[in-house]
Amino acid sequence: MAIARGTPKCNVVATSTAKRWSVGQEPETRFVTTDAAEFGQERHPLVIDATGTAEGLAVAVAAAADGGRIVLLGSPRSATATVQVGEIFERRLQLIGAHIDTLPDVSAALDCDLMARYTEEFSP
């Protein structure tokens, strides 16, 4: 969706290469796995973390340009932190949770239908 909305460059972080095909034709999008040695070589302003792991978040932080955004498609909850919170703050990174399973509770708390709102926002 980010590419369709005109994002010029993007890094996608995943735990495996199973979905690499989804961005394979996008010249400005890099797909990296959590075990890739080169993940921090080229930082982009948008990083999509599809891992749901603390290790994935660490890779996403390394792959994000200063002042960039990291969209979390899963929850990186962990008993140990592999990412220094201070680095996120110092590099002015924005972490955006896109956990779809939390939308019903948040919608109820805000008294609005977030699923409908976001569907409309991303529709042509």
PLY file of the C-alpha trace (Angstrom):
ply
format ascii 1.0
element vertex 124
property float x
property float y
property float z
element edge 123
property int vertex1
property int vertex2
end_header
0.00 0.00 0.00
2.87 2.37 0.77
4.26 1.90 -2.73
0.83 2.42 -4.28
0.49 5.69 -2.35
3.76 6.99 -3.77
6.40 6.14 -1.19
9.68 6.76 -3.03
11.86 4.32 -1.05
11.09 1.61 1.44
12.79 -1.20 3.35
10.73 -4.26 4.25
11.97 -6.46 7.10
10.75 -10.06 7.44
11.86 -13.26 9.14
12.12 -15.17 5.85
12.15 -14.56 2.11
8.76 -16.24 1.56
7.04 -12.95 0.62
9.96 -11.33 -1.20
7.95 -11.62 -4.44
5.51 -8.97 -3.11
8.08 -6.19 -3.59
10.38 -7.82 -6.14
9.32 -5.53 -8.98
9.70 -2.30 -7.02
13.12 -0.78 -7.82
13.28 1.47 -4.74
12.15 -1.16 -2.24
14.56 -3.47 -0.44
13.43 -6.68 1.22
15.70 -7.83 4.04
15.52 -10.61 6.58
16.47 -10.37 10.22
19.63 -12.40 9.63
20.87 -10.28 6.70
24.30 -8.81 7.24
23.69 -5.90 4.89
20.44 -4.59 6.40
21.90 -1.24 7.49
23.73 -0.46 4.27
21.04 1.75 2.74
18.65 3.52 5.07
15.23 4.52 3.79
12.68 6.97 5.25
10.07 4.20 5.54
10.61 0.73 6.97
7.89 -1.89 7.24
8.63 -4.42 9.98
6.60 -7.55 9.23
8.42 -9.73 11.76
6.63 -9.14 15.03
9.91 -9.79 16.84
12.37 -7.75 18.89
15.12 -8.81 16.48
13.06 -7.52 13.55
12.58 -4.18 15.27
16.36 -3.93 15.76
16.86 -4.52 12.03
14.12 -2.01 11.21
15.80 0.65 13.35
19.12 -0.01 11.62
17.44 0.15 8.19
15.57 3.42 8.86
16.89 6.81 7.87
17.16 9.40 10.64
13.76 11.03 11.08
12.08 8.08 9.33
9.05 5.96 10.13
8.90 2.32 11.12
5.53 0.64 10.66
5.13 -2.39 12.91
2.85 -5.06 11.47
3.28 -7.22 14.55
4.05 -6.73 18.20
7.77 -6.93 19.06
7.11 -7.72 22.73
10.08 -9.35 24.34
11.50 -9.94 27.80
14.79 -8.47 26.60
15.31 -5.37 24.51
17.57 -5.65 21.49
16.90 -2.04 20.53
18.12 0.87 22.55
15.14 3.15 23.11
17.51 6.11 23.28
18.57 5.47 19.68
14.96 5.70 18.51
14.62 9.03 20.30
18.00 10.43 19.22
17.43 9.53 15.57
13.88 11.00 15.71
12.31 7.77 14.47
8.54 7.32 14.55
7.19 3.89 15.48
3.70 3.30 14.12
1.77 0.23 15.25
-0.48 -1.21 12.57
-1.83 -4.10 14.63
-5.17 -4.76 12.97
-6.41 -6.97 15.79
-6.43 -3.97 18.13
-8.70 -1.87 15.88
-12.02 -3.03 17.43
-10.92 -2.05 20.96
-9.41 1.26 19.86
-12.49 2.00 17.73
-14.74 1.45 20.73
-12.58 3.67 22.95
-12.58 6.46 20.34
-16.23 5.89 19.37
-15.42 5.65 15.66
-15.02 2.90 13.08
-11.28 2.90 12.40
-11.49 -0.06 10.00
-13.88 1.91 7.77
-11.79 5.06 8.11
-8.53 3.35 7.14
-10.21 1.37 4.35
-11.50 4.62 2.88
-8.12 6.32 3.29
-6.30 3.60 1.36
-8.96 3.12 -1.34
-8.51 4.77 -4.75
0 1
1 2
2 3
3 4
4 5
5 6
6 7
7 8
8 9
9 10
10 11
11 12
12 13
13 14
14 15
15 16
16 17
17 18
18 19
19 20
20 21
21 22
22 23
23 24
24 25
25 26
26 27
27 28
28 29
29 30
30 31
31 32
32 33
33 34
34 35
35 36
36 37
37 38
38 39
39 40
40 41
41 42
42 43
43 44
44 45
45 46
46 47
47 48
48 49
49 50
50 51
51 52
52 53
53 54
54 55
55 56
56 57
57 58
58 59
59 60
60 61
61 62
62 63
63 64
64 65
65 66
66 67
67 68
68 69
69 70
70 71
71 72
72 73
73 74
74 75
75 76
76 77
77 78
78 79
79 80
80 81
81 82
82 83
83 84
84 85
85 86
86 87
87 88
88 89
89 90
90 91
91 92
92 93
93 94
94 95
95 96
96 97
97 98
98 99
99 100
100 101
101 102
102 103
103 104
104 105
105 106
106 107
107 108
108 109
109 110
110 111
111 112
112 113
113 114
114 115
115 116
116 117
117 118
118 119
119 120
120 121
121 122
122 123
